[in-house]
Amino acid sequence: SFYEELVTHGVLKPLTAPVEGMVVREGSRNFVAPQGISSVVKYYLEQSGADVSYEQQVTGISLRDGRWEVSRKAGPPEHFDVVILTMPVPQILQLQGDIVSIINESQKQQLESVSYSSRYALGLFYEAGTGIGVPWAARYIADNPCLRFISIDNKKRDIESPEVGPSVVVHTTVTFGSEHLDSDPAEVQQIILSHLQMILPSLPQPSSIKCQRWRYSQVTRAVPNCPGQMILHTQPLLICGGDGFTRSNFDGCIESAMSLAEAVKPHL
């Protein structure tokens, strides 16, 4: 039903563009978000009617008079009746305040067992009318020490237009990502570009480039034997969830979200 709703509203559509080297699992279906994956999040936030504050980095959580006092990097702390954490699990363990002692030893061990792959993503952006002469929309690469995936993004999303310039997105291998995690991004960018040049020598010169370090890319080991969420404190409720408690795909995120919703309902 989630997929049907998102397809009906044009947020998702079935993937029809050719993807070289993709492993197709029997019975699975693949979708693409024409306006980018953030459009899925924006759709649900809009449906919720929630008042959303962006770029508020949480640094600590403490108990104050039966409510949660949430500290942030900039600005005064705020107070809440219920707190739901869905950031990467290592970032939950980095929070300061009472949460450090609230997480019991058993939960701490479970959370510390979660692991993520790391990688870099590189975006190359072109002027309108630039041609990218390849027969595929995306391609998985099996034999390169640096690159794992290349996507002609507008082609993959099936939104090719003469008014909008194409973009190319490159993902590195997990091994390369972990080896260069703390390297200078400018140097990493040059290494990625040199490998890309070898694979696609006819690629035109982009008008701009963005290199993104992705420290928590995909969950390689989730919280074991978990119902999709973990209650850290009951009254007031402090609960965590996300793909670290299931798996890193849309199904995993929905599974955790539904589990979180069921756990939060009695507290509303």
N, C-alpha and C positions, 0 to 999 in steps of 0.2 A: 504493500500500500504506500510506503514511503517513496519508492521509485515511481509508482504510477502518478502520485501527486506532483512530484518534481518534474516528471516528463510532461504532464498536462500543462504545467505553468511555464514550460520552456527553460527551466533551470538546468535540467539534464536532457540529453538525447542519446539514443543508442549510438555506439561507436561504429561508424561505417567506413572510415578512412583506413587505407592499408597500413598495417604496422608490421614491419619485418622482424622476425625472430621472437615474436611474442608467444609465450607458452599459454595455450588455450586449454583450460581445464574443462572436462566434460560437464555439461549442465550449467556452466557459468555464463553470465552475460556481462558485457562491458559497456559502460556509459562514458560520456564526456560532458563536461560543463562548458558550454559555448562561451560564457562570460567569465570563466575561471572558477576554480574550486571555492574561492571566497564567496562567490554568489550563492552557494548552498547555505553557508553560515548566515549571510545577510538575509536570505529568504526566511529562515527560521526566526531570526531576531525580529524581523518585521512582523511576522505572524504573532509573535509573543506579546508585542506591544510594550516590551521592556524599554526602560530608559538606559541606554548603554553609554558608559564612559570608556573611551579608548586610552591607550598609552598610560595606564595607571599601574606601575610595577609594584606588586605586593612584596613587602620585605619581612613582615612579621604578623603573627596572629596570637592574641592573648585574651583571656577571660576578664571581663570587667562588668561587675554588677549583673551577672546572668546573661550577658550578651557578648558577642565577639567584637573585640577592638582590632581592626585591621590597619596595620601601618603600611605606608607606601613610600616610595623613593622621594616623591615630591608632594608636598602638601600635608595637612594635618591628618591624623588617623580618623577612620570612620567606624560606625558601629552597626552591627547586623544581628538579626535573630537567627539566621541560617547562613552558613558558608559552604559553598560547593567548590572544590578545587579540581580543575581538569588540566592543569599544566603538566609537562613531562614529570614523571615521578622523581628524578633526581632534584628537580627544583622544589618539590614539596619538602624534601629532606633538608634543603638549604634554608628554609624559612626560620626566622628567629621568634623569640617570645615563648609563651606557655605551650605552644604546639610541640616544642621539643620534648617536654616531659609528658604531654598528653598522649603522644604516640607510644604505645606500650612496646615492650621488647620484641614480642612475637610479630607485631605489625611492622616494626622497624626492619626486622630480618626479611620479611616478605617484600617490603618496599625496596630494600637494598639489593634484592636478587634480580630486580628488573634491569634489563639492558637494552640499549638502543644502538642502531648503526648510525654512523655519521658520514656525511658526504657534502660535496659542494655542488651548487647549481649555478650555471652561467646562462645569462640571457643576452642574446644579440638582437638588436632592434634595427630595422631597415626603413628607408624612405618608401612611401607608396609607389607602387609600380615596379619595385625590385623583384627580379625573378630568382627563385631558388630552384635550380634544375636537378631535382631528384625525383624518382618515381614513387617514393613512399611519403607518408605523412609523419611517420615516426619509425625508429629503428633501434632494436636492442643490439648491442655489440658484445660479442662473446670473447674476443681475443685481444683486447687492448688493456694495458695496465692502468690506464687513467680513466677512460670513458666507458660508461655502461649503457647510456641511453641518449639519443638525439631526437628531438621533435621539431618539426616545422609547425609551430603551435597553431597558427591560424588555419592551416590545412587539417591538422588533427581535430580541431574543434569544428571544422566545416563552416568557417565564417570568412572564407576568402573574399576579398573586396578590393576593387581598384583604388578606392579612397583610403584604405588603411594599409600601412606597410606591414610586411611579414615579420615574424620574429622566430628565432631559433632558440630552443632551450636545450641545454646539455646537462646531464647528471653524471657525476663521476662514480667510479666503483667505490664500494664500501672500504676496501683496503686502502685505496688512495686517500679517501676522506679521513680515515683514522690516522694515517701516516703524516698527513699535512694539517691536522686539526688546528694546531697552534702556529702554523706558518703565516707569513705575511700574505694577506689576500691578493695583493698586487702581483707577487711572485707566482702564486697558485694560478691566478688568471692567465699569466703568460704560458705556464706549463699546459693548461687545458687548451688554450688557443693553438699551441704548437701541435698537440695531438689531433685536434679538430682539423687543422690544416692538412695533416697527413691523410685523414679519412675522407675529407671533402675539400680537395685542393682548389676546386672552382668556386668555392663559397665567396660571394662578394664582400666588400668591406662594409661593416655595419656603421650606422650613424651614431650608435651608442651601445655600451656594454655594461651589464651589471653582474657582479660576482657575489654570490650569497653563500655564507658558511651555514650549514644545516647540522648543528651539533646533535640534535635529537631527530633523526630522520624517520626511521621506522623501528618499531618494537621488535627486538630479536628474541627477548624472553619476557613474557608478561608475568604479573603477579600470579603465582600458582593457585589452582583450585579456587578461583575467585568468581563471585556472582556478577562481576562487572562494576562493582563499587566496593568501597571499604569505609565503614563508619568509624571515625576516630574518636568522636565524643557525641553522646546522645542528647543531653539537655544542657545548653542549646546545641543544636545539631551542627556538627562539623564532619563533612563527608568528602571523599575524593573518588574520582572516576576518570574515564577517558580510555584511549586505546592501550595505555599501559596496563589496564585491567582486563583487556580482551585481546584485540589484535589490530594491526594498522591497516584496516581498509574501512570502507563506508559501513559495511555490515557490522564490523566490530564497534564502530563509534555509535551506531544506532542501538546496538545491544546494550552498551554501557549507559547510554542516555535513558533508555527505558527503565533499566534497573535503578538508576539514580532517581528518576521521577517517582517510581513506586516507593522508594525509601524516604523521599522528601515529603510526599503527600500528607502523611499523618501529622507533620509539623507545621502545616500551613493553616 
